Amino acid sequence: MIPKSMAKEQYTEDNIRSLDWKEHIRMRPGMYIGKLGDGSSPDDGIYILLKEVIDNCIDEFVMGTGKTIEIRIKDKEVKVRDYGRGIPLGKVVDVVSKMNTGGKYDSRAFKKAVGLNGVGTKAVNALSSYFKVESIRDNKMKFAEFSKGELTSDSVIEDSTKRKGTKVSFVPDENIFKKFKYRSEYIVKMLKNYVYLNPGLTIDFNGEKYFSENGLKDLLEENIPEGDMLYPIIHLKGEDIEIAITHSKTQYSEEYHSFVNGQNTTQGGTHQAAFRESLVKTIREFYGKNYEASDIRKSIVSAIAIKVMEPVFESQTKTKLGSAEMGGKLPTVRSYINDFLKTYLDNFLHKNTDTAEFLQRKIMQAERERKDLKGIRKLAKDRAKKANLHNKKLRDCRVHLGDMKKERRLESSLFITEGDSASGSITKSRDVNTQAVFSLRGKPLNCYGMSKKVVYENEEFNLLQAALNIEEGMEDLRYNNIVIATDADVDGMHIRLLLLTFFLQFFPEVIKEGHLYILETPLFRVRNKKETIYCYSEEERVIAIEKLKPKPEITRFKGLGEISPDEFVHFIGNDIRLDPVMLDKTMSIEELLSFYMGKNTPTRQEFIINNLKVELDKVES
């Protein structure tokens, strides 16, 4: 028997609707650019829009034209100019507004290109309140302007004395990207990756030029603090493949930078898995010993870039390679990488005996440390099971279930908080599909200067490590965003500092790869009968009081637990404010930890007085 409520729903031809290209992109932006975000995360949509435009410029460079790319970002407008061949003038409108249209379907014009499905610039166009494309070639030029994918201006072809190439300007639509802001740190990292992968290319970003002579070798040198390399970087190059390898003196886990056709595959894929497997196999054969894979790869810092024909990625944002084939008549990705390492890495180690000795000593040291930890690791895992982790410490989200895991992984967040009231407020307010909560009990241990053993001996650290699933590395990280959510008082700041120390000491790649954030919550609520304003600073409070005259009600939130779940839903929902934790490139991790967590020094005392007094005054006021 059909329920009456269902019987009323008629399924007819009127229910069938066809969306045009721009309507579909705007209705389902996540299918095309991943998560939206406000720019606080490196994988937020506004950076994907920029990347899609730059990718086209890179493909021009790869094809041998256009050695310079100019990028200007002012306020919220982005301008990208290349000096490549220029879009054929008769197709300027089509290539940015018609799906399945583009030069990359013709392998004679583009080989081993970053983007092959003709979607990128269409998504940028549809998701921008203003979009302009201009092409110059054969001393002629043409431009077209759009708003939210709708053509608003289509110029005629005119004579031009400008250098050939393509210029794209766009402003992301604020109806889709709420209160967004471009962070130059993320953009610079993206641009540096482009020049590392394309020696000879110059990228000019707001007047600052980026260039690389040594490719992936430069990448590793940029990302490893001075003095932290165990041995000089092993740099290997071949046909369609480049690899750089070293080991860190202080880092515990594995760190990989992987790329396909110039695209940074932050989630790895078949090429990264093949590299990890082939490295172990080659090392074992070279030393003639069956070393554990984890001992060989412990503390490794490496980069791999390959070029394949018509790569298959697992999403439009191209963060994970799914291809098993190199393309054409070439072997599989796995066998190609294995054959390359077997020849080139083996030859290198035979010729560079000092490096080979350093590497073997590192492997043997890792073996000893693993055996020393073997017993305590087993006990720690048993404790985690007895503590019933997923019921007591961790309130998980549904993103790990079924198909949702793949589709919404980029949205997954873990809030680390302290105290029953704070964790209770977040738990009641969260999106159960994508947001999880981990509850600390009291202040974490100050682990500065301690060995990895403490992670297993300390219950809080052990359970946090298990919740994040990072014991064996970052590949199986369960949450894309790790958010420290502590009270806005002195104790809350101390807990925050202790958690930062934990990640810096044992899992710095969580920070390096842009996964760690601080949750910003309001300090004040200012309201009258008609309006409520939440203020994140003293300045905002003053402005709110002036706006809501006369004499509004003012509440000072001293802890997260004082914010009701009905209110908290705004602060971890669409209006969430996340402050990304970034490493200072001028200081090594050891220097950072020594300065902030080591013995008191006059220098640190002076720093606190000069930089933190104002903030603490706000907290205590």
Number of C-alpha atoms within 10 A of each C-alpha: 4 7 7 8 7 8 9 9 8 9 8 7 7 7 7 7 7 7 9 10 16 21 15 15 22 18 12 12 19 16 16 21 25 23 22 21 23 24 21 19 24 21 22 21 27 26 21 23 25 21 20 20 21 22 20 20 27 26 22 22 21 21 15 11 17 22 19 20 23 20 22 15 16 9 9 13 15 18 19 21 23 27 22 27 21 23 23 15 18 11 15 19 21 13 21 25 24 17 18 15 16 19 16 21 16 10 13 8 11 17 19 22 25 24 25 21 15 19 22 25 26 26 27 32 31 26 31 27 19 21 28 23 24 21 27 27 22 14 12 16 24 24 21 19 21 22 19 21 24 15 15 13 12 14 12 12 14 11 13 14 11 11 17 21 22 25 23 22 22 26 23 25 20 14 10 18 19 15 11 19 14 21 14 12 10 17 16 14 11 17 20 21 22 24 24 22 26 21 15 16 21 20 21 18 18 12 10 10 14 17 19 20 14 15 24 29 23 19 20 21 14 12 11 17 17 11 10 15 19 17 18 13 20 17 20 18 15 10 8 14 18 21 26 22 20 23 27 21 14 14 21 23 21 21 23 25 22 25 26 28 25 24 25 21 22 17 18 19 21 16 28 26 13 17 25 18 16 21 18 19 18 19 23 16 13 16 13 9 9 11 18 15 16 17 19 23 22 22 22 21 22 25 22 22 24 23 22 22 18 22 22 16 17 15 16 18 24 22 21 24 24 16 19 18 21 21 16 9 7 12 14 16 22 19 17 20 24 19 14 20 21 18 11 16 21 17 12 16 18 12 11 11 11 12 19 19 13 13 19 15 12 21 21 15 13 20 18 13 14 15 11 12 15 12 10 16 18 12 14 20 15 11 17 21 12 9 14 12 18 14 9 10 19 20 19 21 19 16 24 17 10 9 9 13 17 13 15 18 18 18 19 22 24 25 27 22 26 23 16 12 16 21 23 17 20 25 21 14 20 21 17 16 18 21 24 24 25 26 20 20 13 11 16 20 16 15 21 18 13 12 11 14 14 14 23 22 15 14 17 20 19 20 26 20 17 17 24 17 16 17 17 14 18 19 16 12 18 20 24 21 23 24 24 25 26 26 27 20 17 13 12 19 15 15 23 21 16 19 20 20 24 20 15 22 21 20 21 20 20 20 18 15 16 20 21 26 22 18 20 19 25 22 23 20 19 23 20 15 8 6 10 15 19 19 19 15 15 14 9 17 20 12 13 21 18 12 14 18 10 9 11 18 13 17 12 14 18 16 17 26 20 14 20 16 19 10 12 22 20 15 21 20 13 11 13 16 19 22 15 20 17 15 15 9 11 10 12 16 21 15 13 16 17 14 14 17 17 13 8 11 11 8 9 15 11 11 13 13 10 10 10 11 12 11 13 14 9 13 19 10 8
